[in-house]
Structures are given as structure tokens and as C-alpha cells.
Amino acid sequence: MNKNINEAKKHIEFDKREKNLNLILDSNSYKLAQEDINLLRRDEMRGVRMLLEITKPELVLEEQKILSTIIVFGGAKIVEESFAQIEIDKVRNLLKKSPESCELKRKLNKLKNLFSMSHYYKSAKEFSKLASVNNQNDQCNSNVIVTGGGPGIMEAANRGAFEADCKSIGLNIQLPNEQFPNSFITPGLCFKFNYFALRKIHFVMRSVAAVFFPGGFGTLDELFELLTLRQTGMKSEIPIILFGKKYWNNLINFEFLADSGLISEEDLKIFKYADTASEAWEIVESSQISNDNSKI
């Protein structure tokens, strides 16, 4: 009887030890630090996350032999003409059912405005092709298009490289409203960022040119960031191209800034305008030839 009791106690003790060992092995404290997601997500680990976020793309781009990039920014809502027309037709059909709807009328007006800018999608795609062809091979990759990885002008630029059988980069960002990368980015060269500041660094650090198509807050943010870096000498002299002179002149009065004494006349030379893909590429190409000659 006592023997059976002792055996039962041993089994109970063994089961407790076994259960406790499993709890130890499953606990976060037993995980290797780099495998502990809960640890890496703590506020105290923000510096570590930032280091990872700036290092990971750098390592991949070096492995892929990406020597230089051309930044392309522009509105996410500027789409191909055919898709823009589809959205207009949808709203027109709704207006037939609710002809007095002020909301639908406003929406239709905005869609017509976007339709009038759909040619920029085609231009972004054309520019990307011009910049990509003859500049990439197995040994090195120059003038690689880099975008924010999203829709609209970003998609057009990645698509131009894709259709030219060339590489392109997408620097996506994690947003409250989930954003998926467009389908034209080179696999292995699409990165997802959490920190805008670190994403900005990777946009600029390899860039030899930047082309800004019409866009909203995001495009303007990146434009003034790069203009400031150029103005202060923190970024080397690269062509900054505002694509669509009429749009940019309507949006920003740079001459007023200069006339007010808030920027110098020399600052107006930091950027140039272009209205065609070939014109934009000629600016980039002439700048690269000039830089090469200055090294001789």
C-alpha cells in the first residue's frame, strides 16, 4: 500500500517537474534575445529596431550591387487614363440615380481633375524605362528607380523598370490604413519601414537624381526635405526635377520666396522643370556626364 502511494507521489512529482520544465522552455525569458518579438517591440528597444531598420536594406542593396538610385515621387491617386475613366463612369451612373447629390458632384469634379493628370502616369513609366535601360547588369546596377512602393505615380515608375526587364526598389511604409506594395517592384528589393525618418535616409543616400511628379502632402514632404538637404550642402549636387511646370508653378511660388528674401536667388537653381520624360532624362544624363568630366 505504502509502495503504491510512494509511486503515485513520484509520478505526481515527475509530472510537476515536466510541466514546469515546459513552462521554462516556453517562457519569453528563455528565448534568445533576437528571437523575442515581445522584447523587440518594447519602447526601450526602439533604438535596436531603428538600427535593424536602417541596416537591413543597406545590406540587401549592397548584396544586390545597387550603386546608385533615381528617386521618383508623385501622387498615389494619379492612375492610368483607362482606370481614371472607369471611376468617372461609376460616379456618373450614381449621379443619374441621385442628380441632386452635391457630394457626388464634388466627387465627379475631383475625378475629372485626376483624369486630366493621368498623362503623368504614362510619363513616369516612360521616364523609368529611359533611366533603367543600359544601366543595369550582373556586375552593377546604376540609376535604379526607387519609389515609395505604393500605387499611382510610384506604381508607374516601378512598372517602367519592370517592363524594361530592369530592377527597381520600393520603400513601403507601415500605415494605420494598410498599404500593399505595387506588383511591379523587384522581388527582394521591396522593404517595409516603420519609421519615416529611416525610410527618408534610404531614399536619399544612394540617389543621383530625383523627379517629383504632381502629388500631395507626401510628395511635398519629400521635395522640401531634399531641397533643404541640397540648400544646406548636406546632400551632394544632384538634379532635382519638378515634372509638370504648370502644376508646380500653380502650387508653389518659389520666386515669391526669393523676392521676400527668405531664400536666395541661387536656391532657385537647385531644381529644374521638365514636361516630358525625355526632357527629364536629358537633365539627369547631362548632370551625370558633367559629374564624370569633373572627376577627370
N, C-alpha and C positions, 0 to 999 in steps of 0.2 A: 504493500500500500504506500509506504513512505517512498519506496523507489519510484513508483509511478508519479507521485507528487513532485519529486525532485526532477524527474524527466520533463514533466509538464512545465516546471519553473524554468528549466534550461531552454526549452523551446520558446517560451514567452520572452525570456531574456535575449535569446538569439534574434527573435523577430523584432524586438525593440531596437537592438543594435543595427540590424539590417535596415530597418525603417529610418533610423537616424542617419546611417551612412548615406542612404539615398537622398535624404534631405540635404546633407552636406554637399553631395555631388551636384545636386540641382540648384543650390543656392547661388545667387549672384556673386557673393564674395569669393567663391571658388573658381569663377570664370577668369580666364586671362583678361587683363585689363582691356586689350584691344578688341576682345570679343563680347565685352559687357556693354550692350547697347544702352541700357538704363544709365550706366555711368557716363557714357559719352554724351548723352542728352542732357545731363545736368548743367545748370547755369555755370557752375565752377569749371566746366570743361569747355567753355566757349572758345578759349584760346586754342585748345587742341583741335577742335572742329575747324576753326579758321585755318590752322596750319595744314590740316588734311585737305581742305578745300582749295587752297592755293597750290599745294604740292601735287595733288593727283593729276590735274590737267597738264601741269608743266612736264611731268614725267611722260605722260602719254604723247604729248606733242613732240617731245624730243625723240621718243621711240619711233614716231611716225615721220621723223625728219622734216617737220614743218619749220621752214626757215623764216618765212615772212607771211603776213596776212594782209588782206584788204577788208576793212570794216564796211558793212552795208547796213544802214539803219533806215527805217521808214515805217509807215503806219500799218498796223496789223489788220485794219479794216479795208485796206485797198486790195481788191481781188481782181481776178481776170474779168474781162468785159462780159463774157457769157454768164458767169456766176452773178455778177452785179445785175445783169438784166433779169435773171430769174427772180432775184429778191424784189426788184421793182414790180415785176408782173404779179408776184404774190400779193403785194400791198395794193396794187390797182384792183385786183379781184376782190379784196376785202372792202375797198372803197365803194365798189359797186353795190355791196350789201349795206354799207353804212356811209353814204355820201356826205353826211354832215359831220363826220368824225374829225375833229381838229387834230387829235393825236395821230391818226393815220395820215392826214395831210402833211403834218410836220415830218413824219417818218418817211413819206414818199419824197419830200423835198431833200432830206438828208441823203437818201439813197441815190437820188439823181446827181447830187454833188459828188458822191463817191464814185458813181458811174463815170462822171466826167474826168476822174483821176485814174481810172482803170488802166490808162495807157502807161502809167508809171510802172505797173506790174510787168508789162512787156519790156519796158526799158531796163528795169532791174535785172530781168532774166538775160537780156542781151548783153548788158554790161558784164555780168558774171561770166558769161561764156567768153567774152573778149579777154577778160582778166585771167581766166583759168587756162585756156589752151596754150600749149607750148611753154608752160611754166612749171609743169609737174612731170616727174619721172620716178623711177625706183630709187634713185640716189638722193634726191632732194625735192622739196616742194616749196615753190615760191608763189607769192600772190594768191595764197589760198583764201577763198572767201570765208569770212566769219560773220555770222548773224546772231540775233537773239534766239534763233531756233524756232520761232513761232510762225503764225500764219501771215498772210498779206505780203508785204514787200520782202520780209525775211524769207518766206517760202519761195518767192520768185527768185531771189538771189541764190539760195541753195539749189533751186531747180535748174538754174542756168548752168551751174557747175556739174550737176548730176547728168544733164542731157549732153554735156561735153565729155562725159566719162572722166571727170576730174573730182578731186576731193573737195569737200567744204566742211566747215565747222559750225556747230550750233551750240551756243551757250544759253541753255534754258534756265529758267528760274522757278523755284517753288513758290507759287502764289496761293492766296486763300481760295481763289477760283482756279481749280486745277487746269493747268496748261500743258497740252501734249506737244511734243516736238513735231514739226512737219516731216513728211515722209521722204524728203529729198536730201537730208543730211547724210554724210558718210557714216555708216555704222562704225562705232569705235571712236568717233570724233564728236559725239553729242554728249555734252556734260550738263549735269543738273546742279545748280547752285542754290544755296540757302541765303547767302549774303550778297547783296547788291554790290557792295564795295569790292569784294574779291572778284566778282564777275567783271567789274569795270577794269580791274587790273589786267585780266586776261584778254579783254578786248584790245587794250592799248599796247601791251608790252611788245608784241611782235609786229605791230601794224606799220605798213609803209604808205598807207593811204586810207582815207575814209570818205565814203559817199553817203550823203544824207538826202534821202527822198522825203517828200512830204509825209509828215507824221504828227503825232500828238505829244503828250507830256513826256513819254519815254524817249522819243526821238530828240525832243528839245533838251531833255536832261543830259543825254549823251553828247549832244552837239556842244552845249556850253561847257561841259566837263572838258572836252577835247580842246575847245578854243582857249580855255583858261590854261590848260597844260602847255599849249603852244605859246600863248602870250607870255607866260612866266618862264619859259625856257625849260620846263620840266619834261617836255617831250621834244624829241628831235624834229627838225623841219620836215613835215610831210604834207602832201596836198590834202586839203580838206575841201571837199566839193559839195556845194549845195545844188542838188538836182531839181530843176524847175524854177528858173529865176523869177518868174511872175509870182509863183506861190510864196517864195521866201521874201520877196520884196513887199508883198501884201502883209505878210505875217510879222516881219521884224524890220524896223527902220534902223539899220546899222549906222547910216550916215547921221541920223539924229544923235546917236550916242557919241559919235566923233565930234559933231558940231557943238555938243553940250560939254565937251572936254572930258567926258567920262572914259573914253578910250582914245588912243592916238590914231592919227591917220595911217600910221604903219600897221596898226592892228587890222585895218580893213584889207590888208594884203595877205592875211593869214589864210583866207578862204577864197575860193573861186566859184563861179557859177557854170553849170552845164545844162543843156536842154536835150541832148541826145546821148545815147550810150557810147557812140564812137567819140564824141567830144570829151566825155568824161574820161574815157580810156586814154585818149591822147594826152590829157593833162597828167595822168598818172605815169604814163610811159615817158613823157618828156622829163618829168621830175626824176625818174629813175636813171635816165641817160645822163642828166645833169649831175646827179649824185655820183654816178660811176666815173664821169670825167673829172670830178673834183678830187677823186682818190688817186688819179694817175700822177 
